[in-house]
């Protein structure tokens, strides 16, 4: 989050504040230390550490697999973002071509605008309405003058004396096959060539394990993600747990944060002898997200979504240009509230939003607030169950006495 996401999207001060909270909780953070090179897991075990959570992310880029890819000026988008963040590279200049259509590609393109590029052109395989990048991110890129060309895949990089001079693209006729798997098809005769002083490749990320897992029983999938139990995140090496992109593959930061919470629960149970990794935990494999793309909300969404304004002095800088809502915008945005969580319920089971009652065509679901209820942590599960059972017995006895 400190070098993979540009500061104009996630302010460094926010991240640093969160890290300070972790420090104040008593966590010892050791920097400039690569596990597998400077220290091994076995050496850490000898120091007394009984459990490990590995969340190294997907910090490597992917090769384009085309001619002259190693020419000077061809840079992985991931490396570009890291080097800009750490101020390890010179400013860009001239024409910059960004290859890719995801959120990382948009971050790379918008960073290039701020890092000296005179013109930035972004090309991707997908059609405009099929781009994997968030619509809001794409619109912000277009507002900054980034040119977007959809339906093109890289064919060859042009170079002179080892330095990139341009890149040729071929038309993409289909991104996926009939079964929905990624299998792009091209028209090799339909091509375009763009002049380029730099080519920034953002077509995906890879996981670089280094020597971290040497001598360990942790197994990897074909895409280099670690194999682990989907419920507990425990690997074949029983004291090693994994989470985030190293387990799921490239995904959203919030999913990695959620995995960290579950991983912490598993580690807590693991290091205390006699505890079960699963007892009392809600299994989430039957959890399905709402299909937001096909959800009809016009009937009860009472006002238009508000968009924050922009500080003109921060536009095209590395500061977050978004402003807070005005008082009027706050009122309009809160008017859209669907009363999610109006009742106190277990967030792992239900948030009380009531969408199920609104979407049920058979009027079979009704939601009434009868009492507030909270889930309990594992350590309090047994006494809580006993307490509730005791109340139930008392109620049964009272009913029999009255009868």
BAKOL-437887 format. One record per residue (C-alpha): x, y, z; residue in one letter. Coordinates in pm, 1 decimal, decimal comma. Layout:
BEGIN
<kedren <X; Y; Z>; A>
...
END
This chain:
BEGIN
<kedren <0,0; 0,0; 0,0>; X>
<kedren <299,5; 231,7; 38,7>; X>
<kedren <450,1; 172,5; -304,0>; X>
<kedren <191,2; -16,2; -510,1>; X>
<kedren <-78,6; 248,8; -482,7>; X>
<kedren <0,5; 608,6; -587,5>; X>
<kedren <-21,9; 868,4; -311,7>; X>
<kedren <-289,6; 1061,9; -501,3>; X>
<kedren <-514,8; 758,6; -452,4>; X>
<kedren <-404,1; 663,9; -101,4>; X>
<kedren <-229,5; 935,3; 97,1>; X>
<kedren <98,5; 817,3; 249,8>; X>
<kedren <9,8; 995,0; 574,8>; X>
<kedren <-299,1; 773,6; 609,6>; X>
<kedren <-91,5; 457,1; 566,9>; X>
<kedren <175,6; 582,7; 807,4>; X>
<kedren <-92,0; 659,4; 1067,7>; X>
<kedren <-224,7; 303,6; 1039,9>; X>
<kedren <126,0; 162,9; 1074,5>; X>
<kedren <179,0; 375,1; 1387,4>; X>
<kedren <-135,1; 218,6; 1537,2>; X>
<kedren <15,3; -126,9; 1478,4>; X>
<kedren <339,3; -19,6; 1644,6>; X>
<kedren <154,3; 118,9; 1946,9>; X>
<kedren <-25,1; -214,2; 1983,5>; X>
<kedren <316,4; -360,4; 2061,3>; X>
<kedren <408,4; -511,3; 1724,5>; X>
<kedren <781,5; -518,2; 1653,0>; X>
<kedren <839,9; -425,5; 1287,3>; X>
<kedren <1175,0; -534,4; 1140,4>; X>
<kedren <1258,4; -353,6; 814,1>; X>
<kedren <1523,0; -419,5; 546,4>; X>
<kedren <1502,2; -791,0; 615,9>; X>
<kedren <1420,9; -1048,7; 348,8>; X>
<kedren <1302,1; -1380,5; 488,4>; X>
<kedren <1484,1; -1654,4; 301,1>; X>
<kedren <1792,1; -1440,5; 248,4>; X>
<kedren <1867,8; -1253,5; 572,7>; X>
<kedren <1686,5; -1500,0; 796,9>; X>
<kedren <1500,3; -1827,3; 743,1>; X>
<kedren <1177,0; -1953,7; 893,8>; X>
<kedren <1372,2; -2226,4; 1072,7>; X>
<kedren <1598,4; -1965,4; 1232,4>; X>
<kedren <1291,3; -1773,7; 1346,6>; X>
<kedren <1149,4; -2093,4; 1495,0>; X>
<kedren <1470,2; -2134,7; 1695,6>; X>
<kedren <1420,3; -1779,3; 1824,0>; X>
<kedren <1086,6; -1892,1; 1969,3>; X>
<kedren <835,0; -1791,2; 1707,0>; X>
<kedren <555,2; -2048,9; 1689,6>; X>
<kedren <342,9; -1927,3; 1399,4>; X>
<kedren <390,4; -1740,4; 1073,2>; X>
<kedren <154,9; -1542,1; 850,3>; X>
<kedren <291,2; -1485,8; 500,6>; X>
<kedren <132,3; -1199,2; 307,1>; X>
<kedren <401,4; -1083,9; 62,7>; X>
<kedren <155,2; -980,4; -208,7>; X>
<kedren <202,7; -1004,6; -585,1>; X>
<kedren <491,3; -762,7; -620,3>; X>
<kedren <628,1; -866,6; -959,9>; X>
<kedren <519,1; -768,4; -1309,7>; X>
<kedren <440,7; -991,7; -1607,2>; X>
<kedren <628,9; -1002,1; -1935,3>; X>
<kedren <457,9; -902,7; -2258,7>; X>
<kedren <626,6; -1189,4; -2443,5>; X>
<kedren <701,6; -987,0; -2757,1>; X>
<kedren <1006,7; -877,6; -2955,6>; X>
<kedren <1247,0; -620,2; -2802,6>; X>
<kedren <1079,5; -637,3; -2462,8>; X>
<kedren <1417,0; -590,8; -2294,0>; X>
<kedren <1486,1; -262,0; -2472,1>; X>
<kedren <1571,1; 44,0; -2263,8>; X>
<kedren <1254,6; 232,9; -2176,6>; X>
<kedren <1032,1; -75,3; -2145,6>; X>
<kedren <935,8; -96,2; -1779,0>; X>
<kedren <700,6; -312,4; -1575,6>; X>
<kedren <416,6; -101,5; -1439,3>; X>
<kedren <469,5; -247,0; -1091,6>; X>
<kedren <839,5; -154,6; -1099,5>; X>
<kedren <750,3; 190,7; -1230,7>; X>
<kedren <510,2; 262,0; -942,0>; X>
<kedren <763,7; 133,6; -689,7>; X>
<kedren <1051,6; 336,2; -834,9>; X>
<kedren <846,0; 654,0; -850,8>; X>
<kedren <732,3; 605,5; -492,1>; X>
<kedren <1089,1; 553,6; -371,7>; X>
<kedren <1223,5; 823,4; -607,8>; X>
<kedren <1460,4; 576,6; -772,1>; X>
<kedren <1416,9; 678,0; -1136,8>; X>
<kedren <1450,8; 986,7; -1352,6>; X>
<kedren <1149,4; 1176,5; -1479,6>; X>
<kedren <971,2; 1056,9; -1792,1>; X>
<kedren <951,6; 1257,1; -2112,6>; X>
<kedren <786,0; 1246,6; -2453,3>; X>
<kedren <530,6; 981,0; -2549,9>; X>
<kedren <444,0; 714,4; -2295,5>; X>
<kedren <241,0; 405,8; -2389,9>; X>
<kedren <73,3; 204,0; -2115,1>; X>
<kedren <-26,5; -154,3; -2196,9>; X>
<kedren <-316,1; -291,3; -1988,6>; X>
<kedren <-674,6; -216,6; -1889,5>; X>
<kedren <-694,8; -286,3; -1517,0>; X>
<kedren <-679,2; -60,8; -1213,1>; X>
<kedren <-300,2; -93,4; -1195,3>; X>
<kedren <-271,6; 17,5; -1558,8>; X>
<kedren <-483,3; 323,9; -1480,3>; X>
<kedren <-262,4; 401,0; -1178,5>; X>
<kedren <45,3; 368,9; -1399,0>; X>
<kedren <-99,4; 597,2; -1668,0>; X>
<kedren <-207,3; 864,4; -1418,1>; X>
<kedren <130,5; 846,4; -1244,6>; X>
<kedren <306,3; 889,4; -1580,4>; X>
<kedren <108,0; 1209,4; -1636,8>; X>
<kedren <241,0; 1340,8; -1306,4>; X>
<kedren <594,1; 1220,0; -1368,9>; X>
<kedren <685,8; 1419,6; -1675,8>; X>
<kedren <516,4; 1246,4; -1969,8>; X>
<kedren <401,3; 1483,7; -2242,8>; X>
<kedren <146,0; 1240,0; -2384,2>; X>
<kedren <9,9; 918,9; -2233,9>; X>
<kedren <-177,1; 659,3; -2438,4>; X>
<kedren <-333,1; 353,5; -2275,1>; X>
<kedren <-423,3; 43,4; -2479,4>; X>
<kedren <-602,9; -272,0; -2367,0>; X>
<kedren <-750,5; -591,6; -2510,6>; X>
<kedren <-1102,5; -534,2; -2382,8>; X>
<kedren <-1376,9; -317,4; -2525,8>; X>
<kedren <-1452,2; 3,7; -2338,1>; X>
<kedren <-1746,4; -144,9; -2142,8>; X>
<kedren <-1550,7; -463,0; -2064,2>; X>
<kedren <-1242,3; -306,8; -1909,2>; X>
<kedren <-1154,3; -461,8; -1572,5>; X>
<kedren <-1061,9; -120,9; -1429,9>; X>
<kedren <-1320,6; 56,9; -1217,1>; X>
<kedren <-1532,4; 298,1; -1419,5>; X>
<kedren <-1456,1; 584,5; -1182,4>; X>
<kedren <-1081,9; 528,9; -1228,7>; X>
<kedren <-1112,4; 526,1; -1608,5>; X>
<kedren <-1315,2; 847,5; -1612,0>; X>
<kedren <-1054,6; 1021,6; -1396,2>; X>
<kedren <-782,8; 909,0; -1637,5>; X>
<kedren <-975,5; 1048,5; -1934,1>; X>
<kedren <-1025,5; 1377,8; -1748,6>; X>
<kedren <-648,4; 1405,6; -1716,6>; X>
<kedren <-601,6; 1383,9; -2093,1>; X>
<kedren <-494,5; 1020,6; -2113,7>; X>
<kedren <-588,4; 875,5; -2453,3>; X>
<kedren <-762,2; 538,0; -2437,1>; X>
<kedren <-760,6; 284,0; -2720,3>; X>
<kedren <-958,2; -34,9; -2656,6>; X>
<kedren <-942,7; -365,6; -2844,2>; X>
<kedren <-566,6; -380,8; -2908,6>; X>
<kedren <-294,1; -621,6; -2797,5>; X>
<kedren <84,7; -571,9; -2817,2>; X>
<kedren <258,7; -731,8; -3116,6>; X>
<kedren <615,8; -599,1; -3119,1>; X>
<kedren <829,0; -327,3; -2965,2>; X>
<kedren <1035,8; -117,1; -3201,2>; X>
<kedren <1386,3; -26,1; -3089,8>; X>
<kedren <1701,2; 144,3; -3217,8>; X>
<kedren <2041,1; 97,9; -3053,4>; X>
<kedren <1871,7; -88,0; -2770,6>; X>
<kedren <1628,9; 197,7; -2692,3>; X>
<kedren <1254,1; 177,6; -2747,0>; X>
<kedren <1117,6; 398,7; -3025,5>; X>
<kedren <765,3; 265,3; -3068,0>; X>
<kedren <527,0; -25,8; -3028,8>; X>
<kedren <299,2; -209,2; -3270,9>; X>
<kedren <-42,9; -338,3; -3168,4>; X>
<kedren <-276,0; -591,0; -3334,2>; X>
<kedren <-654,3; -586,2; -3318,7>; X>
<kedren <-807,1; -812,1; -3053,9>; X>
<kedren <-1117,6; -984,8; -3189,0>; X>
<kedren <-1205,1; -1175,4; -2869,9>; X>
<kedren <-1065,5; -1174,3; -2516,3>; X>
<kedren <-1224,6; -1496,7; -2387,1>; X>
<kedren <-1325,9; -1827,4; -2539,4>; X>
<kedren <-1675,2; -1978,1; -2546,2>; X>
<kedren <-1631,5; -2110,0; -2190,5>; X>
<kedren <-1533,4; -1770,0; -2052,9>; X>
<kedren <-1163,3; -1845,2; -2011,2>; X>
<kedren <-897,5; -1589,2; -2096,8>; X>
<kedren <-787,2; -1680,5; -2449,6>; X>
<kedren <-742,7; -1366,6; -2663,7>; X>
<kedren <-781,4; -1391,8; -3042,2>; X>
<kedren <-620,8; -1144,1; -3281,4>; X>
<kedren <-637,4; -1017,5; -3638,4>; X>
<kedren <-266,5; -1019,2; -3721,8>; X>
<kedren <-321,5; -806,0; -4032,5>; X>
<kedren <-503,0; -522,7; -3855,7>; X>
<kedren <-228,0; -326,9; -3676,7>; X>
<kedren <-137,1; 19,4; -3551,9>; X>
<kedren <204,6; 159,5; -3455,3>; X>
<kedren <262,3; 428,6; -3194,7>; X>
<kedren <577,0; 629,2; -3130,0>; X>
<kedren <697,9; 574,2; -2775,5>; X>
<kedren <980,1; 700,4; -2558,2>; X>
<kedren <862,9; 467,7; -2281,8>; X>
<kedren <643,3; 156,9; -2273,9>; X>
<kedren <494,2; 72,1; -1935,3>; X>
<kedren <356,3; -280,8; -1912,4>; X>
<kedren <69,4; -338,7; -1667,4>; X>
<kedren <-85,5; -663,2; -1789,8>; X>
<kedren <-75,0; -849,5; -1460,6>; X>
<kedren <124,7; -927,6; -1149,4>; X>
<kedren <331,5; -1221,1; -1032,1>; X>
<kedren <437,3; -1352,0; -691,4>; X>
<kedren <811,1; -1354,8; -619,6>; X>
<kedren <880,9; -1597,6; -337,7>; X>
<kedren <1260,6; -1580,7; -352,2>; X>
<kedren <1400,9; -1832,3; -102,6>; X>
<kedren <1130,6; -1775,5; 157,8>; X>
<kedren <981,2; -2124,5; 125,7>; X>
<kedren <1307,1; -2319,1; 86,6>; X>
<kedren <1290,0; -2633,3; 299,0>; X>
<kedren <922,9; -2574,9; 384,6>; X>
<kedren <627,4; -2799,2; 301,6>; X>
<kedren <417,9; -2513,2; 160,8>; X>
<kedren <277,0; -2609,9; -178,8>; X>
<kedren <219,3; -2370,2; -469,0>; X>
<kedren <-38,2; -2362,2; -747,0>; X>
<kedren <55,4; -2323,9; -1113,0>; X>
<kedren <18,0; -1946,2; -1084,7>; X>
<kedren <258,3; -1944,7; -785,7>; X>
<kedren <-12,3; -1871,5; -528,0>; X>
<kedren <20,0; -2072,0; -208,3>; X>
<kedren <-214,7; -2362,7; -142,1>; X>
<kedren <-399,1; -2325,9; 186,8>; X>
<kedren <-721,4; -2417,6; 362,7>; X>
<kedren <-990,4; -2175,2; 245,7>; X>
<kedren <-1134,4; -2152,2; 597,1>; X>
<kedren <-825,5; -2120,1; 817,2>; X>
<kedren <-553,0; -2018,3; 563,2>; X>
<kedren <-328,0; -2291,5; 703,1>; X>
<kedren <-79,4; -2440,5; 454,2>; X>
<kedren <72,4; -2788,3; 434,5>; X>
<kedren <338,9; -2651,6; 672,9>; X>
<kedren <111,0; -2641,4; 976,4>; X>
<kedren <271,0; -2337,8; 1143,2>; X>
<kedren <261,9; -2130,2; 821,5>; X>
<kedren <-53,4; -1941,8; 723,6>; X>
<kedren <-96,2; -1727,6; 411,5>; X>
<kedren <-326,8; -1452,2; 295,2>; X>
<kedren <-372,2; -1164,0; 55,2>; X>
<kedren <-249,8; -1171,7; -304,3>; X>
<kedren <4,2; -1444,7; -222,7>; X>
<kedren <-296,8; -1672,5; -166,5>; X>
<kedren <-573,5; -1533,7; -388,7>; X>
<kedren <-365,6; -1384,1; -667,1>; X>
<kedren <-387,9; -1009,8; -748,1>; X>
<kedren <-700,4; -865,7; -588,2>; X>
<kedren <-827,0; -572,7; -382,0>; X>
<kedren <-647,9; -444,9; -71,2>; X>
<kedren <-963,0; -477,9; 139,4>; X>
<kedren <-972,5; -854,9; 71,6>; X>
<kedren <-614,4; -883,7; 197,4>; X>
<kedren <-711,9; -688,0; 509,3>; X>
<kedren <-1005,3; -924,4; 568,1>; X>
<kedren <-776,1; -1224,8; 522,1>; X>
<kedren <-538,9; -1074,5; 777,6>; X>
<kedren <-815,4; -1068,8; 1037,4>; X>
<kedren <-900,3; -1435,2; 974,3>; X>
<kedren <-531,6; -1526,6; 966,5>; X>
<kedren <-482,4; -1358,3; 1304,1>; X>
<kedren <-770,8; -1562,5; 1446,4>; X>
<kedren <-615,1; -1883,2; 1313,0>; X>
<kedren <-271,4; -1795,7; 1450,9>; X>
<kedren <-416,8; -1712,0; 1792,2>; X>
<kedren <-584,8; -2050,5; 1807,0>; X>
<kedren <-282,5; -2235,2; 1666,5>; X>
<kedren <-27,6; -2112,2; 1920,9>; X>
<kedren <-252,5; -2202,0; 2215,7>; X>
<kedren <-236,7; -2576,9; 2266,0>; X>
<kedren <-568,7; -2757,2; 2252,1>; X>
<kedren <-760,0; -2496,7; 2052,0>; X>
<kedren <-948,3; -2588,6; 1735,7>; X>
<kedren <-884,9; -2381,5; 1424,1>; X>
<kedren <-1249,3; -2412,4; 1319,0>; X>
<kedren <-1475,2; -2460,8; 1623,0>; X>
<kedren <-1710,4; -2168,3; 1664,1>; X>
<kedren <-1604,9; -1994,0; 1342,8>; X>
<kedren <-1853,6; -1912,5; 1068,1>; X>
<kedren <-1754,2; -2080,8; 744,3>; X>
<kedren <-1777,3; -1834,5; 456,2>; X>
<kedren <-1765,4; -2068,2; 155,2>; X>
<kedren <-2141,8; -2035,3; 110,1>; X>
<kedren <-2128,0; -1655,5; 118,4>; X>
<kedren <-2235,1; -1491,1; -207,4>; X>
<kedren <-2195,8; -1126,3; -291,6>; X>
<kedren <-2494,6; -932,1; -416,3>; X>
<kedren <-2498,0; -917,4; -796,2>; X>
<kedren <-2460,0; -540,7; -810,9>; X>
<kedren <-2456,4; -532,8; -1191,6>; X>
<kedren <-2809,0; -674,8; -1213,3>; X>
<kedren <-2953,5; -527,2; -896,4>; X>
<kedren <-3251,1; -298,5; -959,5>; X>
<kedren <-3226,1; -17,7; -707,5>; X>
<kedren <-3394,2; 268,7; -891,8>; X>
<kedren <-3722,3; 202,3; -713,1>; X>
<kedren <-3579,8; 280,7; -371,1>; X>
<kedren <-3258,5; 477,1; -431,1>; X>
<kedren <-3396,5; 817,0; -348,9>; X>
<kedren <-3136,0; 1051,7; -494,5>; X>
<kedren <-2838,8; 1070,1; -727,0>; X>
<kedren <-2501,1; 956,9; -598,3>; X>
<kedren <-2280,9; 1249,7; -501,0>; X>
<kedren <-1930,8; 1295,0; -644,9>; X>
<kedren <-1665,8; 1482,1; -445,2>; X>
<kedren <-1524,8; 1799,3; -594,4>; X>
<kedren <-1158,2; 1849,0; -678,7>; X>
<kedren <-903,9; 2093,8; -543,1>; X>
<kedren <-772,3; 2274,0; -854,8>; X>
<kedren <-432,0; 2324,4; -690,7>; X>
<kedren <-385,7; 1948,1; -645,2>; X>
<kedren <-495,7; 1829,4; -991,4>; X>
<kedren <-218,8; 1632,0; -1163,8>; X>
<kedren <-8,3; 1631,5; -846,3>; X>
<kedren <73,3; 1343,5; -613,0>; X>
<kedren <-165,2; 1480,6; -352,0>; X>
<kedren <-522,3; 1353,1; -326,4>; X>
<kedren <-720,0; 1606,6; -528,1>; X>
<kedren <-1060,1; 1494,9; -398,3>; X>
<kedren <-1239,6; 1729,8; -160,3>; X>
<kedren <-1475,6; 1640,2; 121,3>; X>
<kedren <-1847,9; 1668,6; 54,6>; X>
<kedren <-2018,3; 2001,0; 102,1>; X>
<kedren <-2300,2; 2018,8; 358,8>; X>
<kedren <-2555,1; 1996,0; 77,3>; X>
<kedren <-2382,2; 1690,9; -72,3>; X>
<kedren <-2376,9; 1521,2; 267,3>; X>
<kedren <-2752,2; 1566,9; 299,1>; X>
<kedren <-2816,1; 1431,1; -51,0>; X>
<kedren <-2582,6; 1135,0; -3,9>; X>
<kedren <-2728,3; 1035,9; 332,8>; X>
<kedren <-3075,5; 1054,4; 176,8>; X>
<kedren <-2969,2; 751,2; -28,4>; X>
<kedren <-2922,9; 541,8; 287,0>; X>
<kedren <-3103,3; 207,4; 276,4>; X>
<kedren <-3081,0; 173,8; 657,5>; X>
<kedren <-2814,5; -96,4; 642,7>; X>
<kedren <-2724,9; -214,8; 990,8>; X>
<kedren <-3008,4; -27,4; 1164,7>; X>
<kedren <-3031,0; -330,6; 1392,4>; X>
<kedren <-2737,6; -477,1; 1583,4>; X>
<kedren <-2678,0; -817,6; 1425,3>; X>
<kedren <-2388,5; -1054,1; 1360,1>; X>
<kedren <-2207,6; -898,6; 1060,3>; X>
<kedren <-2082,8; -1241,6; 950,9>; X>
<kedren <-2440,6; -1354,9; 896,6>; X>
<kedren <-2652,6; -1046,2; 826,2>; X>
<kedren <-2606,6; -669,4; 828,9>; X>
<kedren <-2976,2; -592,2; 848,9>; X>
<kedren <-2990,5; -407,0; 517,9>; X>
<kedren <-3331,8; -550,1; 423,5>; X>
<kedren <-3242,9; -596,4; 55,9>; X>
<kedren <-3367,2; -953,9; 68,9>; X>
<kedren <-3717,9; -837,9; 159,5>; X>
<kedren <-3722,5; -581,4; -120,3>; X>
<kedren <-3593,3; -817,1; -387,8>; X>
<kedren <-3808,7; -1121,4; -302,9>; X>
<kedren <-4070,2; -1138,8; -579,3>; X>
<kedren <-4283,8; -1381,2; -377,7>; X>
<kedren <-4305,3; -1161,9; -68,6>; X>
<kedren <-4178,1; -1460,8; 128,0>; X>
<kedren <-3922,4; -1273,2; 339,1>; X>
<kedren <-4014,0; -1028,3; 612,5>; X>
<kedren <-3769,3; -853,8; 843,3>; X>
<kedren <-3874,2; -740,3; 1189,9>; X>
<kedren <-3651,8; -604,7; 1460,4>; X>
<kedren <-3729,1; -798,9; 1775,9>; X>
<kedren <-3396,0; -783,8; 1958,0>; X>
<kedren <-3033,7; -684,9; 1912,1>; X>
<kedren <-2783,5; -970,3; 1888,8>; X>
<kedren <-2405,8; -982,5; 1871,4>; X>
<kedren <-2173,9; -1266,9; 1778,2>; X>
<kedren <-1926,5; -1368,6; 2048,0>; X>
<kedren <-1552,1; -1439,3; 2022,5>; X>
<kedren <-1431,4; -1797,4; 2039,7>; X>
<kedren <-1305,6; -1770,0; 2397,6>; X>
<kedren <-1654,2; -1673,3; 2520,6>; X>
<kedren <-1846,5; -1925,0; 2311,8>; X>
<kedren <-1888,1; -2204,0; 2568,7>; X>
<kedren <-1999,8; -1983,9; 2864,1>; X>
<kedren <-2236,2; -1793,9; 2631,8>; X>
<kedren <-2395,7; -2115,6; 2508,9>; X>
<kedren <-2433,6; -2241,8; 2865,8>; X>
<kedren <-2590,3; -1912,3; 2970,9>; X>
<kedren <-2843,4; -1921,6; 2686,3>; X>
<kedren <-2925,5; -2285,7; 2754,9>; X>
<kedren <-2987,3; -2200,6; 3120,3>; X>
<kedren <-3228,2; -1922,9; 3017,9>; X>
<kedren <-3406,9; -2164,6; 2787,4>; X>
<kedren <-3448,2; -2422,3; 3067,2>; X>
<kedren <-3587,7; -2153,2; 3299,0>; X>
<kedren <-3840,8; -2047,4; 3034,7>; X>
<kedren <-3950,8; -2409,7; 2981,3>; X>
<kedren <-3990,6; -2468,3; 3356,3>; X>
<kedren <-4192,3; -2148,3; 3396,4>; X>
<kedren <-4425,3; -2247,3; 3112,1>; X>
<kedren <-4484,7; -2589,3; 3272,0>; X>
<kedren <-4555,1; -2429,9; 3609,7>; X>
<kedren <-4810,3; -2194,1; 3453,3>; X>
<kedren <-4968,2; -2484,3; 3267,1>; X>
END
